[in-house]
Amino acid sequence: MPGSTKAMGVLTVGGLVMVTAYTVALGSNGWLWFGWVVLVLITLGMVVSQATS
């Protein structure tokens, strides 16, 4: 796994932790969860593109 894909994975997991903490502290925000899902999809796209190349 190249460095950029690994960094994106770390960012995605960190984003999950932050969005979950925000939800616990201040209540759910749909836009934050939507943004996190988009981040997951981008990360998965990077992983798949690295696996096929």
Secondary structure, 3 states (H helix, E strand, C coil): CCHHHHHHHHHHHHHHHHHHHHHHHHCCCHHHHHHHHHHHHHHHHHHHHHHHC
